Amino acid sequence: MAMWKARYWGLVLAAGLLAGCAHGPRQQASPAAPSPHRVVAARYVGILPCADCRGIRTDLQLYADPGGAPAGYDLLQTYLGRPEGDRSFTQSGTWRSARGARQDPQALVIQLDPEQPGRTRAFRQASPRVLRALDVNLLDLPPHLPRSLLRVPDNLPPAAIVLTQGDAGGTVEVPAGQPVVLMLASQPGTGYGWAAVDGSTPQLFEVAQPLHLPDVQGSGFDVFRYEAREPGALSLRFAYRALGNPQAQPVQTVNFQFVVR
């Protein structure tokens, strides 16, 4: 138990370095746009552990120069469920890729700020679309903790707010005109997938047909795309059920709450 706590707090302390930087908006902020001298090499989103809140919504953009070499990162983190409301903070720095984690010596590891031991963070590539947060000893966090970041499809608008299953149950504030994308883990090979129960609303309008992004061994992510159009509060409900049978009893449901400003 003591070892687990040390590993957990190692990540939380690294994330907590952001808390003293600045006060952010209560609404979900958008990631920064790339500069003309670099391009987005990959974008990852997900929920990471938090010591004193429901979780940390994390939006990581890795940049590369025209030759493909690492060219910095932007990190947007939103602390969810605090008494004073959700607060967002940003951080920028350098990154590099390397080989080797404790559980897998051949794993690709993404390191943020590797030259600064006090704030270095690392993620192991667990599959083509999943980064898994590592502790200070390059060990995976315990599986019951939120620890995964999902790779965002490359064709999404840079300003899109991308949410994952970990965002279910909370309320997200969205500016009108903002694209909103949901990525839900699924295994269509088992005959099951996600479907929107409520469909489009005047506040959030579905702008594309749902699609499935394969990952590894039959798993992947069902992707739903919306655009915030009219002010108001709404709830979107999704059901995980047998494919092609809308009357089938769902084995799981999730709800996302939104306020469009």
WOTA-V756184 format. One record per helix or strand. SS is the DSSP state (H for helix, E for strand). FROM is the first residue (numbers start at 1). TO is the last residue. If there is no record, write none. Layout:
# WOTA-V756184
ss=SS from=FROM to=TO
ss=SS from=FROM to=TO
This chain:
# WOTA-V756184
ss=H from=2 to=20
ss=E from=39 to=48
ss=E from=55 to=64
ss=E from=70 to=80
ss=E from=87 to=93
ss=E from=95 to=99
ss=E from=108 to=112
ss=E from=121 to=127
ss=E from=130 to=134
ss=E from=140 to=140
ss=E from=148 to=151
ss=E from=161 to=164
ss=H from=165 to=167
ss=E from=171 to=174
ss=E from=179 to=186
ss=H from=188 to=190
ss=E from=192 to=196
ss=E from=204 to=206
ss=E from=211 to=214
ss=E from=220 to=228
ss=E from=232 to=242
ss=E from=252 to=260
